[in-house]
Amino acid sequence: MSRAALDSLRSQLDQLQRDRTGSAQEIALLNRGDEADRAQSVIARAELSQLDERIAQLRHRIANARISNGPARTDRVVLGTVVEILFDGDTQPEKYLIANNGERAPEATSVSEGSPLGSALFGHQPGDIITYTAPTGRLRALVRTISAA
């Protein structure tokens, strides 16, 4: 996992913990109200339980994260590279990070290596033409550049 991906997970965890604090305070207020408030409290407790599960998942991922220094090579598309591609018919290239779950790069859109685009890009090098099937139909693009995330 990249340092940026770990930072993103930590940021998500911080936000969820803030959300949890607010939810717990709301439940405490609802429990003091009338029957309608207490019924709403049941729903809020279920939502709180889901928050707790997500918080636990993030804590586990953060605790077990291994930081990589990026890909060892940038001559081919591999996990952790940022790929600039130009789709047929477009004038502006787009950048994509080939990522593990949760990885993000500020300058690129994250795609997993198992996604249709990620699979099509994987192993290619600058100058290659890739094709893949997206929900909108068959797409074709030129691999322009590859860099480390």
C-alpha positions, 0 to 999 in steps of 0.5 A: 500500500502506498503512503498516500493510500494509508493516509487516505484510510486514516482520514476516513477513520478520523471522519467515521470516528467523528460521525460515531461521536455525533451519532452516539450523542443523538442516541442519548438524546433520543433515549430521553424522549417520548416513544417516537424518539425511542423508536428513532433511537432503535434505527440510530443504534442500527446505523451506529452498529454499521459505523462500528463495523466500518471503523473496525475494518479500517483499524484492521487495515491500518494496523496490518498495512505494509507501505511500499515505495511504489512500483519497482518499474515504470516501463510497463503498467503494474500495481502502483503506477499512474497511467496517462491514456488518451481515449479515441475521440478525446483531445485531453488525456486522463490519468489513472492510478492502478490501485489496491483497495482504498489507494488514491492519488490526488492527480489520478482516478483510482482503478483496481487492477481487476476492473475492466480498464485496469485489466486492459492496461495491466502489463502494457507500455507507452505507445500501446493501444488498449481496448476494453468493454465498459458499461457504455460499450467498447472503448479504445485508448492509447497508453501515453505515459507511465509513472510511479504514484 
